[in-house]
């Protein structure tokens, strides 16, 4: 069995999930998104989608209404694929704290919601995730996935680790393997008991292999779809993890424990 810890809702979800099942992925954790690069057909269309993405991961403020559509899209996906997908509640950090927490709480009422994410604080402002960590703690220690790739910095990853220490029962997952700071992410996950790594978007296979050897209980398979191809991400994990017990931990058991599955 395989759990994909990090995937976004896409326009071709039915077809994608069928392909994922054929590849051996049995459960997908879906996150909502305002960006749909999978529907782009020209380089200009890709460029337009990535312009939106840069605003999102750069922590740009946005009208609160823009978050309603993606939340509905995620709920529809959860309703359409019961047992095959679960979700993480979006937490738009540009909202004021009262609106933010109310928005997250409303999403968490759906029975298929298993965590909160993907948090995208502005670079250099990772401390703004703390109210969401408090909410996750109030809900019994829900898993939280935080953006880890550029433009976020090594200092942002260190702040994630500091906040994780203050909320020891909340699993914090650094997304996209820490991006350009993967080795630091490994060091931090080794030091902090409740800090974990989503292995999607790994840039160097040898760093990935070393991480799995050193902290096999902290590594979680993810695809970061649509920015990664699930079957290709799965093939990468199989190529760097020869031990069957470790492979099962990375592909299933670690995520199942965090998500209460």
JOHUCOR-V861208 format. One record per residue. SS is DSSP state (2 for helix, 1 for strand, 0 for the rest). PHI is phi as a letter, one per 20 degrees, with the letter a starting at -180 (none if undefined). NEAR is the number of other C-alpha atoms within 8 Angstrom. Layout:
SS;PHI;NEAR + SS;PHI;NEAR
This chain:
0;none;8 + 0;c;10 + 1;d;15 + 1;e;14 + 1;f;13 + 1;b;16 + 1;b;14 + 1;d;11 + 0;f;12 + 0;c;8 + 0;f;7 + 0;d;6 + 2;f;9 + 2;g;6 + 2;f;7 + 2;f;8 + 2;f;8 + 2;f;8 + 2;f;8 + 2;f;12 + 2;f;9 + 2;f;7 + 2;e;7 + 0;o;8 + 0;e;12 + 0;e;10 + 1;b;11 + 1;c;13 + 1;e;13 + 1;e;14 + 1;d;15 + 0;f;13 + 0;b;8 + 0;e;9 + 0;d;8 + 0;c;11 + 2;f;10 + 2;f;7 + 2;e;6 + 0;f;10 + 0;c;6 + 0;c;6 + 2;f;7 + 2;f;6 + 2;f;10 + 2;f;11 + 2;g;8 + 2;f;8 + 2;f;12 + 2;f;10 + 2;f;8 + 2;f;10 + 2;g;10 + 2;f;8 + 2;f;9 + 2;f;9 + 2;f;12 + 0;e;11 + 0;m;12 + 0;f;9 + 0;f;6 + 0;b;6 + 0;f;5 + 0;g;7 + 0;f;6 + 2;f;9 + 2;e;9 + 2;f;8 + 2;g;8 + 2;g;11 + 2;f;12 + 2;f;8 + 2;f;10 + 2;f;13 + 2;g;9 + 2;f;8 + 2;f;11 + 2;f;12 + 2;f;7 + 2;f;6 + 0;c;8 + 1;f;9 + 0;n;6 + 0;e;8 + 1;c;13 + 1;c;14 + 1;c;13 + 1;d;14 + 1;f;14 + 0;f;13 + 0;c;13 + 0;f;9 + 0;f;13 + 0;f;8 + 0;f;9 + 0;f;7 + 2;g;8 + 2;f;6 + 2;f;8 + 2;g;12 + 2;f;12 + 2;f;8 + 2;f;9 + 2;f;12 + 2;g;8 + 2;f;7 + 2;f;11 + 2;f;11 + 0;f;7 + 0;f;7 + 0;f;5 + 0;e;9 + 1;e;12 + 1;c;11 + 1;a;14 + 1;c;15 + 1;r;12 + 1;e;12 + 1;f;14 + 0;c;12 + 0;f;13 + 0;f;11 + 0;g;11 + 0;n;8 + 0;c;8 + 2;f;12 + 2;f;8 + 2;f;8 + 2;f;10 + 2;g;8 + 2;g;9 + 2;f;9 + 2;f;11 + 2;f;9 + 2;f;9 + 2;f;15 + 2;f;12 + 2;f;7 + 0;e;7 + 0;n;7 + 0;n;10 + 0;f;13 + 1;f;14 + 1;c;15 + 1;d;13 + 1;d;12 + 0;g;14 + 0;c;12 + 0;e;11 + 0;g;7 + 0;e;7 + 0;f;12 + 0;d;10 + 2;f;8 + 2;f;7 + 2;f;12 + 2;f;14 + 2;f;9 + 2;f;10 + 2;g;11 + 2;f;12 + 2;f;8 + 2;f;10 + 2;g;14 + 2;f;9 + 2;e;6 + 0;c;10 + 0;f;9 + 0;e;8 + 0;d;14 + 0;f;14 + 1;d;13 + 1;d;12 + 1;f;16 + 2;f;15 + 2;l;15 + 2;l;15 + 2;m;16 + 2;l;12 + 2;f;7 + 2;d;9 + 2;f;11 + 2;f;8 + 2;f;9 + 2;g;13 + 2;f;11 + 2;g;8 + 2;f;11 + 2;f;15 + 2;f;8 + 2;e;6 + 0;d;10 + 0;g;7 + 0;d;12 + 1;d;14 + 1;c;12 + 1;c;16 + 1;e;15 + 0;e;14 + 0;f;14 + 0;m;11 + 0;f;11 + 0;e;6 + 0;c;6 + 2;f;9 + 2;f;7 + 2;f;9 + 2;g;11 + 2;f;10 + 2;f;8 + 2;f;11 + 2;f;12 + 2;f;7 + 2;e;6 + 0;c;11 + 2;f;11 + 2;e;7 + 2;d;10 + 1;d;14 + 1;c;15 + 0;f;16 + 0;b;14 + 0;d;18 + 0;l;14 + 1;g;10 + 0;e;12 + 0;e;7 + 0;c;11 + 0;d;10 + 2;g;11 + 2;f;8 + 2;f;8 + 2;f;12 + 2;f;10 + 2;f;8 + 2;f;9 + 2;f;10 + 2;g;9 + 2;f;7 + 2;d;10 + 0;c;11 + 0;f;8 + 0;f;6 + 2;f;7 + 2;f;6 + 2;f;11 + 2;f;12 + 2;f;11 + 2;f;11 + 2;f;15 + 2;e;14 + 2;b;13 + 2;f;9 + 2;f;13 + 2;f;12 + 2;f;10 + 2;f;8 + 2;f;9 + 2;e;10 + 0;m;5 + 0;e;5
